[in-house]
Amino acid sequence: MTKTSTSQNNVNSPTPNMFQPRTDIESDAEIDLFYDQIKGKLDRLAKDPKDETISKILTYSRSL
């Protein structure tokens, strides 16, 4: 028979300084930095379809 046990030392438990709370200013700065990095990609996703294209989409959706 095999005997198993759990150690009293929690090796995987977080340490007190592992999760340091951040200030709102630090969080806002990180968000701004992230947005600046992806802004170009987001701008490329923006589309300005022609009225004809929108009309075709609406006509198709009504036919379903």
N, C-alpha and C positions, 0 to 999 in steps of 0.2 A: 504494500500500500504506500502511496506517495503522500507525504504531508506537505501542505502548502500553507503559506501565511503571508500576511501583508506587513511590510516593514513599518516601523513607527516613524521613520524619517520619510516624509513625503517629498520625494525627489522632484516630481513634476509639478508641485504646487507653486503658484506665483510668489515671487519675493515681494516685500513691501514696496520697493521702489520700481518694480517692473511696470506698474501702471500709474505713472505720474499724471495727475490732472493737468490739462493744458488750459491756458487762459484763452479767452475769446479772441484776443488779438492774434495769438499764435495760430489758432484755428482758422481765423479769417485770412491770415497771410498764406497759409497752406492752400486754402481754397482758391484764393486769387492766383497763386502760382500754378496750380493745377489747371485752372481755367485758361490762363495765358498759354499753357502748353498745348491745349487741345482746341483753342479758338479757331485756328486755321482750318482744322478738320471739320469743325462744326459748321463753319461758313461754307465749306464745299458741299455739305449735306443739304443746305438750304436750296430749295428749288423755287422757281417762279414760273409755273406752268401757264401755257396759253389758255385763253378762254375756251378755245375749241377742244382742248384736251380735257378740261374740266367738264365741259358739256358731254363729251363722249363717256367719261367715267360715270356721270350722273345718269345718263341714258342707260348704260349697261347695268348699273345698280338697281334701277327701277324695273328692269326686265326680269330680275331674279325673283 
